[in-house]
Amino acid sequence: MKKRSGKSGQRKERAIMIASSVLVLSALTVTGVYVRNGREEEQDGGYTIDFSSLEESGSTGIVAEDIPVTDSDLDYDPASTEVDSSTVKNEFGKSGEVKESADPFDEKAEAIRLKEASSELIVNEGETKDGLDSITEAMAELPLEDEVAEVDSEAVAAQIQPELTFSEADSLVMPFAGNILINYSADKSVFFPTLQQYKCNPALVLEATNGESVKAAAAGMVSRIYDDPMTGHTVVMNLGNGYELTYGQLQEVTVSEGTYVAEGEIFAQIAEPTRYYAVEGCNLYLKLTKDGVPVNPAP
């Protein structure tokens, strides 16, 4: 009897130990599952998709709810850019080139540098202004372009043109070899064939041919060029000391007013005669005056 009761007691103890172990393991298992589910919920933020329910409903697609996304939900910083990326979306959602943000320390250094440069300009402003003022004054003293041209012309003319010194003792060189058609006559009248009348002649009328070259009878400066009904195309030269020499019946004049003409220089050609000398034919009208008074040009 004692042996049976001892065996049954041992069995009861074993059963109690097994039941206690199962209970402890169950409790531990339940606790572990709860803890794991809690961690998963924290990690996915509550966005867990139940695939089993989807399979039961027979749906083949996944429908996502329109849940607003905040910066905390992004896995990257929109302000940062990849090293090898050339474009990113900016704050307005448009693509553009990546520009490095300005370093505040670099901006400060640049501001300091500009301030120092401005200080140097301010320090040197007085010297610079004095230098510019001196240059401006020097330029103001320079002659204008027209004045320079006039000075140069006068200098060249002074070098080329000798002083005009014609006098009573000087004689004229005939402009070409030709006979005298009508001689100089200031104190008595002579006959003019074309006019069919006698009158005084203040000049020499020299026989010539059309196109014959005309040389300067004396050195002089061209003072006037004009057309006259009687003498045709006419050139007047200043010989100096009040003397002037007038050439008439000309064409192809190569000089202009203010031109210096040396003695013997060709400056024109003989033209067809005017109607006042139609009978006389081609000729050179040559008149010499002293202070406006005719003088005999013949040597």
C-alpha positions in Angstrom: 0.0 0.0 0.0 2.8 2.4 0.8 4.6 1.7 -2.5 1.5 2.7 -4.6 0.9 5.9 -2.8 4.6 6.9 -3.3 4.4 6.3 -7.0 1.2 8.3 -7.4 2.7 11.2 -5.5 5.7 11.3 -7.9 3.3 11.3 -10.9 1.4 14.2 -9.5 4.6 16.1 -9.0 5.7 15.5 -12.6 2.3 16.5 -13.9 2.5 19.8 -11.9 6.0 20.5 -13.2 5.0 19.9 -16.8 1.9 22.0 -16.5 3.9 24.8 -14.9 6.5 24.6 -17.7 3.8 24.8 -20.4 2.2 27.7 -18.7 5.5 29.6 -18.4 6.4 28.9 -22.1 3.0 30.0 -23.2 3.3 33.2 -21.3 6.7 33.8 -22.7 5.5 33.1 -26.2 2.5 35.5 -25.9 4.8 38.2 -24.5 7.3 37.8 -27.3 4.6 38.0 -30.0 3.2 41.1 -28.4 6.6 42.8 -28.2 7.4 41.9 -31.9 4.1 43.2 -33.2 4.6 46.5 -31.3 8.1 46.9 -32.9 6.8 46.2 -36.4 4.0 48.8 -35.9 6.5 51.4 -34.8 8.7 50.7 -37.9 6.0 50.8 -40.6 4.2 53.7 -39.0 0.9 51.9 -39.2 1.0 51.4 -43.0 0.9 47.7 -42.9 -0.9 46.0 -45.8 -2.9 42.9 -45.0 -2.2 40.6 -47.9 -4.4 37.9 -46.5 -7.5 40.1 -46.7 -6.5 41.0 -50.2 -6.3 37.4 -51.3 -9.7 36.6 -49.7 -11.3 39.6 -51.5 -9.8 38.4 -54.8 -8.2 41.8 -55.6 -5.2 41.8 -57.9 -4.1 45.5 -57.3 -3.0 47.5 -54.4 -4.9 50.7 -53.7 -3.0 53.3 -51.7 -4.8 55.9 -49.7 -4.2 59.5 -50.5 -2.2 60.2 -47.4 -0.3 63.5 -47.2 3.5 63.0 -47.1 5.6 65.2 -44.9 9.3 65.8 -44.8 9.6 63.4 -41.9 8.3 60.6 -44.2 11.0 61.2 -46.8 14.1 59.1 -46.7 16.3 61.9 -48.2 16.9 65.6 -47.6 15.5 67.7 -50.5 18.0 70.4 -49.8 20.9 68.1 -50.4 22.0 66.8 -53.8 23.9 63.8 -55.0 27.6 64.3 -55.8 27.3 63.1 -59.4 23.9 64.6 -60.2 23.8 67.6 -62.4 20.1 68.5 -61.9 17.6 68.3 -59.1 14.1 69.5 -58.5 14.1 72.8 -56.8 11.6 74.2 -54.3 9.2 75.0 -57.1 9.3 71.5 -58.5 11.3 72.4 -61.6 14.6 70.9 -62.7 17.6 73.1 -62.9 21.4 73.1 -62.5 22.6 72.6 -59.0 24.2 75.7 -57.5 26.3 75.4 -54.4 24.9 77.4 -51.6 27.0 80.4 -50.6 29.1 79.9 -47.6 28.4 82.6 -45.1 32.0 82.8 -44.1 33.0 83.3 -47.8 30.4 86.1 -48.2 31.8 87.8 -45.1 35.3 87.6 -46.5 34.1 89.0 -49.9 32.4 91.9 -48.1 35.6 92.6 -46.2 37.6 92.5 -49.4 35.2 94.9 -51.2 35.3 97.3 -48.3 39.1 97.3 -48.3 39.1 98.0 -52.1 36.6 100.8 -51.6 38.8 102.3 -48.9 41.8 102.2 -51.2 39.8 104.0 -53.9 38.7 106.6 -51.4 42.3 107.1 -50.2 43.6 107.5 -53.8 40.6 109.6 -54.9 42.5 112.9 -54.4 45.6 111.8 -56.3 43.5 110.3 -59.1 41.4 113.5 -59.4 44.6 115.6 -59.4 46.0 113.4 -62.2 42.8 113.7 -64.3 42.7 117.5 -63.8 46.3 117.8 -65.0 45.6 115.7 -68.0 42.4 117.7 -68.8 44.3 121.0 -68.6 47.0 119.6 -70.8 44.5 118.5 -73.4 42.7 121.8 -73.2 46.0 123.5 -74.2 46.3 121.3 -77.3 45.0 122.9 -80.6 41.8 121.6 -82.2 42.0 119.4 -85.3 41.0 122.3 -87.6 43.6 124.5 -85.9 46.3 121.8 -86.3 45.4 121.5 -90.0 45.5 125.3 -90.4 48.9 125.5 -88.6 50.3 122.7 -90.7 49.0 124.3 -93.9 50.6 127.6 -93.0 53.9 125.9 -92.1 54.0 124.0 -95.4 53.0 127.1 -97.3 55.7 129.1 -95.5 58.3 126.5 -96.5 57.2 126.2 -100.1 56.1 129.8 -100.8 58.8 132.4 -100.9 58.0 136.0 -100.0 56.2 137.9 -102.8 58.4 140.9 -103.7 57.5 142.1 -107.2 58.7 145.6 -107.9 58.9 148.2 -110.6 62.3 147.0 -111.5 61.1 143.5 -112.1 59.9 142.4 -115.6 57.4 139.7 -116.7 58.3 136.6 -118.5 56.0 136.0 -121.5 53.6 133.1 -120.8 54.3 131.7 -124.3 55.8 132.9 -127.6 53.2 134.8 -129.4 52.6 138.0 -131.4 50.9 141.1 -129.9 47.4 141.5 -131.4 46.5 144.6 -129.5 49.2 146.5 -127.6 48.9 148.1 -124.2 47.7 151.7 -124.5 46.6 153.7 -121.5 47.1 157.2 -122.8 45.7 156.9 -126.3 43.1 154.8 -128.1 43.7 151.8 -130.3 41.5 150.0 -132.8 39.6 146.8 -131.8 38.6 144.9 -135.0 35.7 142.9 -133.4 34.2 146.1 -131.8 35.1 148.2 -134.8 36.1 151.1 -132.6 39.0 152.8 -131.0 39.5 152.8 -127.2 42.2 152.6 -124.6 43.6 149.2 -123.9 44.8 148.5 -120.2 46.3 145.1 -121.2 48.2 143.1 -123.7 46.3 140.9 -126.2 48.6 138.2 -127.3 48.0 135.9 -130.2 47.6 132.2 -129.3 46.1 128.9 -130.4 43.3 127.0 -128.7 44.6 124.6 -126.0 48.0 126.3 -125.9 49.7 126.0 -122.4 49.9 129.2 -120.3 52.8 129.7 -117.9 52.9 132.1 -115.0 54.7 135.4 -116.0 55.8 135.9 -112.4 55.6 134.1 -109.1 52.4 134.9 -107.3 49.4 133.8 -105.2 46.0 133.2 -106.8 43.7 135.7 -105.3 40.6 135.4 -107.5 39.1 133.1 -110.2 36.0 134.3 -112.0 34.2 134.4 -115.4 33.9 137.7 -117.3 31.9 138.4 -120.4 34.9 140.1 -122.1 37.9 138.2 -120.8 36.1 134.8 -120.3 37.5 132.5 -117.6 39.9 134.7 -115.6 42.6 134.2 -113.0 44.1 137.0 -110.9 47.4 136.5 -109.1 48.9 138.7 -106.3 52.6 139.4 -107.1 53.4 141.3 -103.9 53.9 145.0 -103.1 50.4 145.9 -104.5 51.0 144.3 -107.9 48.5 142.1 -109.5 48.5 140.1 -112.8 45.3 139.2 -114.6 45.1 136.3 -117.1 42.0 136.1 -119.4 40.6 133.8 -122.1 41.6 130.6 -120.2 40.4 127.0 -119.8 41.5 123.9 -117.9 42.7 126.0 -115.0 44.7 123.7 -112.6 45.0 126.1 -109.6 42.5 127.5 -107.1 42.3 130.6 -104.9 45.1 130.6 -102.4 47.4 128.5 -104.5 51.0 129.7 -104.9 52.3 129.5 -108.5 56.0 129.7 -109.3 57.3 131.7 -112.2 57.1 129.7 -115.4 54.7 127.1 -114.0 51.9 126.0 -116.3 48.5 126.5 -114.7 46.0 126.8 -117.6 45.3 126.6 -121.4 44.0 129.0 -124.0 40.3 128.8 -124.7 38.1 129.9 -127.6 37.8 133.7 -127.6 34.8 135.5 -126.3 32.5 137.4 -128.7 34.4 140.6 -127.9 37.5 139.1 -129.6 35.8 137.0 -132.3 37.7 138.7 -135.1 41.0 138.7 -133.3 40.7 135.0 -132.6 42.3 133.0 -129.8 44.3 135.2 -127.5 45.6 135.7 -124.0 44.4 138.7 -122.1 47.3 139.9 -119.9 46.9 142.9 -117.6 49.3 144.2 -114.9 48.2 146.7 -112.2 49.8 148.5 -109.3 47.3 149.2 -106.5 44.5 148.8 -109.0 46.1 151.1 -111.6 47.1 149.5 -115.0 50.8 149.2 -115.7 52.4 148.2 -119.0 53.1 144.5 -118.8 55.5 144.5 -121.8 59.2 143.9 -120.8 
